[in-house]
Amino acid sequence: MPRSRRGRSVPPSSWDEPADAVPPYQFEPRHLRRRRGRTRRLEWVISSAGVAIMAAIAWAWLSGSGAATATPASTATPTSRLTPTAAPTAVPTATTAPAISFSTSRFEADPALVAGAASTGVPNLSGEAGIIVDVGGAEVLYAKQPRKRLLIASTTKIMTAMVAVDRAPLDRLITVSEMAAKMEPNSMGLKAGEQLTLEELLFGMMLDSGNDAAEAIAEGVGGGGGAGRDRFVGWMNDKARTLGLADTSFANPAGLDDPKQYSTVYDLSVMGATLLKYPQLRTIVGTKAKVIESSKEPGHVHGWFRPANLNGLLSSYAGSIGIKPGYTEDAGYTLVGAAERDGRTLICVTLNSRAHVTDCARLLEFGFRRAAELAKATPVPPAPRT
């Protein structure tokens, strides 16, 4: 006979026997029956309690299973407490539209134009490569070695600026690291520990061409430190692929010479046209100078700055609206420029040039003239009658 935990004999339960059987303990002495009755009542209480506990567990499981995929509000991590290496959440931008592309069909259909014959009126360029595109017409008006991969110097910062605005709001506060503050040769003049908004750093990067500002942006927006910088450069290459830039690669956010840092005049024209779709960046690249007053506001402490735009087209070419020049000894002078005339927007690019402003001015003059000729040759069809 089985025994209880305390060593007493426990009779078999009645459901183990036939229904008409006489319980073997029916003729036991009274004191044993009273004891057995107390035992049975205790068993009933214990059994009832067990059933209640199991029911509670089952109810809790059923109630929780429906919300198993939801994260409790109390355990959500506030965005203000992101760890230094955590990737910040992207913010919506205007670049969700399909990637820009420029047709070369009409340009390539003219062999003399492709060859750069003087009879076609194409400009004499000092740059190793150059291009002029009509943004509204989405076509190449003229190009010299449009797909040749070359060093691009600080025109790299066009992509740096777009990725930064893709990934962070303009009022994001960024602390300048010691590594960023030491970046040369072009400098906004930042000091380690200063705290500026992304917008303030963008002015320093796009006007002064500050490498210190570019590095501070990459680190700050990327999540902090070297890991954040690497993450940011990865985002730059991701965006290049999204824009369909097959001949572009980035290794740093500032434009320092590197075998893995290159692009083409065609790809840069796409980058330039894409930047113009960002209202904030369009304003910045078209600003000649910007005063950034010093601040002692807690969390936003920095000195006084006055970035000045290095893009000579802004002051020398009527209708110029930016975008970004650059220079290194190996890359030569580089420039992505843009101008508007008669409701038409053109973008010019020159790489490895000896006179980048002159090259772009000549490309723009040829481009506006060529675009007007093509418009006359292809008249706009009359509007349908209503």
C-alpha positions as CSV (number, residue, x, y, z in Angstrom):
1,M,0.0,0.0,0.0
2,P,1.4,3.4,-0.9
3,R,2.5,5.7,1.9
4,S,2.0,9.5,2.5
5,R,4.9,12.0,3.0
6,R,4.5,11.5,6.7
7,G,4.8,7.7,6.5
8,R,1.1,6.9,7.1
9,S,-0.7,4.4,4.9
10,V,-3.0,6.0,2.3
11,P,-5.9,3.8,1.0
12,P,-6.6,3.5,-2.7
13,S,-9.1,6.0,-4.1
14,S,-12.6,4.8,-4.8
15,W,-12.2,5.6,-8.6
16,D,-9.7,2.7,-8.7
17,E,-12.4,0.1,-7.9
18,P,-15.7,-1.1,-9.5
19,A,-18.7,1.1,-8.8
20,D,-20.6,-1.7,-6.7
21,A,-17.6,-2.6,-4.5
22,V,-17.7,-2.1,-0.8
23,P,-15.0,0.1,0.5
24,P,-12.5,-2.0,2.5
25,Y,-12.4,0.6,5.3
26,Q,-16.3,0.6,5.8
27,F,-16.0,-1.7,8.9
28,E,-12.9,-0.1,10.4
29,P,-13.1,1.2,14.0
30,R,-14.8,4.6,14.4
31,H,-11.7,6.5,15.5
32,L,-9.9,5.3,12.3
33,R,-12.9,6.4,10.2
34,R,-12.9,9.9,11.8
35,R,-9.1,10.1,11.1
36,R,-9.7,8.9,7.5
37,G,-12.5,11.5,7.1
38,R,-10.1,14.3,8.2
39,T,-7.5,13.0,5.8
40,R,-10.0,13.0,2.9
41,R,-11.1,16.5,3.8
42,L,-7.5,17.6,3.8
43,E,-7.0,15.9,0.4
44,W,-10.0,17.7,-1.0
45,V,-8.7,21.1,0.2
46,I,-5.3,20.4,-1.2
47,S,-6.8,19.2,-4.5
48,S,-9.1,22.2,-4.8
49,A,-6.2,24.6,-4.1
50,G,-4.1,22.8,-6.8
51,V,-6.9,23.1,-9.4
52,A,-7.3,26.8,-8.5
53,I,-3.6,27.4,-9.0
54,M,-3.5,25.6,-12.3
55,A,-6.5,27.6,-13.5
56,A,-4.8,30.9,-12.6
57,I,-1.6,29.9,-14.4
58,A,-3.6,28.9,-17.5
59,W,-5.5,32.2,-17.5
60,A,-2.3,34.2,-17.1
61,W,-0.8,32.3,-20.0
62,L,-3.8,32.8,-22.3
63,S,-4.0,36.5,-21.4
64,G,-0.3,37.1,-22.1
65,S,0.0,35.2,-25.3
66,G,-2.1,37.7,-27.3
67,A,0.3,40.5,-26.4
68,A,3.5,38.4,-26.6
69,T,4.8,40.5,-29.4
70,A,4.2,43.9,-27.8
71,T,7.0,45.5,-25.8
72,P,5.8,46.8,-22.4
73,A,5.9,50.5,-22.2
74,S,7.9,50.4,-18.9
75,T,10.8,48.5,-20.6
76,A,11.1,50.7,-23.7
77,T,14.4,52.5,-24.0
78,P,14.0,56.3,-24.3
79,T,15.8,57.7,-27.3
80,S,17.6,60.2,-25.0
81,R,19.4,57.2,-23.4
82,L,20.8,55.6,-26.4
83,T,24.2,54.2,-25.8
84,P,27.1,56.0,-27.6
85,T,27.4,53.3,-30.2
86,A,23.7,52.7,-30.8
87,A,22.5,53.6,-34.3
88,P,20.1,56.6,-34.1
89,T,16.7,56.3,-35.7
90,A,16.5,57.7,-39.2
91,V,14.2,60.7,-39.8
92,P,12.0,61.0,-42.9
93,T,13.6,62.9,-45.8
94,A,12.7,64.0,-49.3
95,T,14.9,61.3,-50.9
96,T,12.4,58.5,-50.7
97,A,11.5,59.3,-54.4
98,P,13.1,57.2,-57.1
99,A,16.8,57.9,-57.8
100,I,17.6,60.6,-60.3
101,S,19.1,59.7,-63.7
102,F,20.1,61.7,-66.7
103,S,19.6,60.5,-70.3
104,T,22.6,60.6,-72.6
105,S,20.7,59.7,-75.8
106,R,20.6,63.1,-77.5
107,F,24.2,63.9,-76.4
108,E,25.5,60.6,-77.7
109,A,23.5,60.9,-81.0
110,D,25.9,63.8,-82.0
111,P,29.4,62.4,-82.7
112,A,30.9,65.8,-83.0
113,L,29.5,66.8,-79.6
114,V,30.8,63.6,-78.1
115,A,34.2,64.3,-79.6
116,G,34.2,67.9,-78.2
117,A,34.6,69.4,-81.7
118,A,35.1,73.2,-81.6
119,S,32.3,73.5,-84.2
120,T,29.8,72.4,-81.7
121,G,30.7,75.3,-79.3
122,V,31.7,73.0,-76.4
123,P,33.9,74.8,-73.9
124,N,37.7,74.2,-73.6
125,L,38.1,72.6,-70.1
126,S,41.2,72.4,-68.0
127,G,39.6,69.6,-65.9
128,E,40.3,65.9,-66.6
129,A,36.5,65.3,-66.6
130,G,33.5,67.5,-66.8
131,I,29.7,67.4,-67.3
132,I,26.7,69.7,-67.6
133,V,23.2,68.4,-67.0
134,D,19.7,69.8,-67.3
135,V,17.9,68.8,-64.0
136,G,14.4,69.5,-65.2
137,G,15.0,67.9,-68.6
138,A,16.8,65.0,-66.9
139,E,19.5,64.8,-69.6
140,V,23.2,65.3,-70.2
141,L,23.9,68.3,-72.4
142,Y,27.6,67.7,-72.6
143,A,30.2,65.4,-70.9
144,K,33.9,64.8,-71.0
145,Q,34.9,61.4,-69.6
146,P,31.6,61.2,-67.6
147,R,32.3,57.7,-66.2
148,K,36.0,58.0,-65.3
149,R,36.6,57.3,-61.6
150,L,38.6,60.1,-60.0
151,L,39.4,61.5,-56.6
152,I,36.8,64.0,-55.6
153,A,38.2,65.9,-52.6
154,S,35.7,67.8,-50.5
155,T,32.8,67.3,-53.0
156,T,32.5,64.2,-50.8
157,K,30.8,66.5,-48.3
158,I,27.7,66.6,-50.5
159,M,27.0,63.0,-49.5
160,T,28.0,63.6,-45.9
161,A,25.5,66.4,-45.6
162,M,22.6,64.4,-47.1
163,V,23.2,61.3,-44.9
164,A,23.4,63.5,-41.8
165,V,20.0,65.1,-42.6
166,D,18.6,61.7,-43.4
167,R,19.7,60.4,-40.0
168,A,19.3,63.2,-37.5
169,P,17.2,66.4,-37.0
170,L,19.0,69.7,-37.5
171,D,18.8,70.6,-33.8
172,R,20.6,67.4,-32.7
173,L,23.4,68.5,-30.4
174,I,26.8,67.1,-31.1
175,T,29.9,67.2,-28.9
176,V,33.2,67.7,-30.8
177,S,35.7,65.0,-30.0
178,E,39.4,65.5,-29.8
179,M,40.0,63.5,-32.9
180,A,37.5,65.6,-34.9
181,A,38.9,68.9,-33.6
182,K,42.4,67.9,-34.9
183,M,41.3,67.2,-38.4
184,E,43.2,69.3,-41.0
185,P,43.8,71.0,-43.4
186,N,40.5,72.7,-43.9
187,S,38.9,73.6,-40.5
188,M,35.9,75.3,-39.1
189,G,38.0,76.0,-36.0
190,L,36.3,73.6,-33.6
191,K,37.7,72.8,-30.2
192,A,37.3,69.5,-28.4
193,G,34.3,69.5,-26.0
194,E,32.4,72.2,-27.8
195,Q,28.7,71.4,-28.4
196,L,27.0,72.5,-31.6
197,T,23.8,71.6,-33.4
198,L,24.0,69.6,-36.6
199,E,22.8,72.7,-38.5
200,E,25.7,74.8,-37.2
201,L,28.2,72.1,-38.1
202,L,26.7,71.8,-41.6
203,F,27.3,75.5,-42.2
204,G,30.9,75.0,-41.1
205,M,31.3,71.9,-43.3
206,M,29.7,73.2,-46.5
207,L,30.9,76.8,-46.4
208,D,34.4,76.6,-44.7
209,S,34.7,73.0,-46.0
210,G,35.7,72.1,-42.5
211,N,37.1,68.6,-42.1
212,D,36.7,69.0,-38.4
213,A,33.0,69.6,-38.8
214,A,32.6,66.7,-41.2
215,E,34.3,64.3,-38.7
216,A,32.2,65.7,-35.8
217,I,29.0,65.1,-37.8
218,A,30.0,61.6,-38.8
219,E,30.9,60.7,-35.2
220,G,27.9,62.4,-33.6
221,V,25.2,61.2,-36.0
222,G,26.8,57.8,-36.3
223,G,26.4,57.1,-32.6
224,G,29.8,58.2,-31.2
225,G,33.5,57.6,-31.5
226,G,35.3,55.6,-34.2
227,A,32.5,53.0,-34.4
228,G,30.0,55.8,-35.1
229,R,32.2,57.2,-37.7
230,D,32.6,53.9,-39.5
231,R,28.8,53.3,-39.3
232,F,28.3,56.8,-40.9
233,V,30.6,56.0,-43.8
234,G,28.7,52.8,-44.3
235,W,25.5,54.8,-44.6
236,M,27.2,57.0,-47.2
237,N,28.0,53.9,-49.3
238,D,24.5,52.6,-48.7
239,K,23.0,55.9,-50.0
240,A,25.3,55.8,-53.0
241,R,23.9,52.4,-53.9
242,T,20.3,53.7,-53.3
243,L,20.9,56.5,-55.8
244,G,22.3,54.1,-58.4
245,L,25.9,55.5,-58.2
246,A,27.8,52.5,-59.6
247,D,31.1,54.3,-59.8
248,T,31.2,55.9,-56.3
249,S,32.8,54.7,-53.1
250,F,33.5,56.5,-49.8
251,A,36.1,55.8,-47.1
252,N,35.8,59.0,-45.0
253,P,33.3,61.8,-44.5
254,A,35.6,64.7,-45.3
255,G,37.1,63.9,-48.7
256,L,40.6,63.0,-47.8
257,D,42.5,61.1,-50.6
258,D,42.0,57.4,-50.3
259,P,42.1,54.6,-52.9
260,K,38.6,53.6,-51.8
261,Q,37.3,57.2,-52.1
262,Y,36.3,58.1,-55.7
263,S,33.4,59.0,-58.0
264,T,32.7,60.3,-61.5
265,V,31.4,63.6,-62.9
266,Y,28.2,61.8,-63.8
267,D,27.6,60.4,-60.3
268,L,28.4,63.7,-58.7
269,S,25.8,65.4,-60.9
270,V,23.3,63.0,-59.5
271,M,24.4,63.8,-56.0
272,G,24.2,67.5,-56.7
273,A,20.7,67.3,-58.1
274,T,19.6,65.1,-55.1
275,L,21.0,67.7,-52.6
276,L,18.9,70.4,-54.2
277,K,15.8,68.4,-53.1
278,Y,16.7,69.0,-49.5
279,P,15.4,72.6,-48.7
280,Q,17.7,73.0,-45.7
281,L,20.8,72.0,-47.6
282,R,19.9,74.0,-50.6
283,T,19.7,77.1,-48.3
284,I,23.1,76.2,-46.7
285,V,25.1,75.7,-49.9
286,G,23.7,79.0,-51.3
287,T,24.7,81.0,-48.3
288,K,27.8,83.2,-48.8
289,A,28.6,83.7,-45.1
290,K,27.0,82.7,-41.8
291,V,27.6,84.1,-38.3
292,I,27.2,81.6,-35.5
293,E,27.1,83.4,-32.2
294,S,28.9,82.0,-29.2
295,S,26.7,80.1,-26.7
296,K,27.0,79.3,-23.0
297,E,23.6,77.5,-22.9
298,P,24.1,74.2,-20.9
299,G,24.6,71.4,-23.3
300,H,25.2,73.9,-26.1
301,V,28.5,75.6,-25.3
302,H,30.7,76.8,-28.1
303,G,32.7,79.7,-29.4
304,W,31.9,82.3,-32.2
305,F,32.2,81.2,-35.8
306,R,31.8,82.9,-39.2
307,P,31.9,80.3,-42.0
308,A,32.5,81.8,-45.4
309,N,31.6,80.0,-48.6
310,L,34.5,78.9,-50.7
311,N,32.4,78.4,-53.9
312,G,33.6,81.1,-56.2
313,L,30.6,80.7,-58.5
314,L,28.3,82.3,-55.9
315,S,30.0,85.7,-56.4
316,S,31.1,85.4,-60.0
317,Y,28.3,83.7,-61.9
318,A,24.8,85.2,-62.2
319,G,22.1,82.8,-61.1
320,S,24.5,80.5,-59.1
321,I,22.9,78.6,-56.3
322,G,25.8,76.5,-54.8
323,I,26.9,73.6,-54.3
324,K,30.4,72.5,-53.2
325,P,34.1,72.9,-54.3
326,G,37.1,70.9,-53.1
327,Y,40.8,70.5,-53.4
328,T,43.6,68.2,-52.5
329,E,47.1,67.9,-54.1
330,D,46.3,64.6,-55.7
331,A,42.6,65.3,-56.6
332,G,43.3,68.8,-58.0
333,Y,40.5,71.3,-57.9
334,T,37.0,69.9,-58.0
335,L,33.6,71.6,-58.1
336,V,29.9,70.7,-58.2
337,G,28.0,73.8,-59.1
338,A,24.4,74.7,-59.9
339,A,22.7,77.7,-61.5
340,E,19.2,78.8,-62.5
341,R,18.1,80.8,-65.5
342,D,14.7,81.2,-67.2
343,G,13.2,78.6,-65.0
344,R,15.8,76.0,-65.9
345,T,18.3,74.5,-63.4
346,L,21.6,73.2,-64.6
347,I,24.4,71.3,-62.7
348,C,28.0,71.4,-63.7
349,V,30.9,69.2,-62.4
350,T,34.6,69.4,-63.0
351,L,37.3,67.1,-61.6
352,N,41.1,67.3,-61.4
353,S,40.9,70.8,-62.8
354,R,43.4,73.7,-62.8
355,A,40.6,76.3,-62.9
356,H,37.5,74.8,-61.5
357,V,35.4,78.0,-61.3
358,T,36.2,78.9,-64.9
359,D,35.5,75.4,-66.1
360,C,32.1,75.4,-64.4
361,A,31.2,78.8,-65.7
362,R,32.0,77.8,-69.2
363,L,30.0,74.6,-68.8
364,L,27.0,76.5,-67.5
365,E,27.1,79.0,-70.4
366,F,27.3,76.2,-72.9
367,G,24.5,74.3,-71.1
368,F,22.0,77.1,-71.0
369,R,22.6,77.8,-74.7
370,R,22.3,74.1,-75.6
371,A,19.2,73.6,-73.5
372,A,17.5,76.5,-75.2
373,E,18.4,75.1,-78.6
374,L,17.0,71.7,-77.8
375,A,13.8,73.3,-76.5
376,K,13.2,75.1,-79.8
377,A,14.0,71.9,-81.7
378,T,11.4,70.0,-79.7
379,P,8.4,72.3,-79.3
380,V,6.0,71.7,-76.5
381,P,2.8,70.2,-77.8
382,P,-0.3,72.4,-77.4
383,A,-2.6,71.7,-74.4
384,P,-5.6,69.5,-75.2
385,R,-8.9,71.3,-75.7
386,T,-11.4,71.1,-72.9
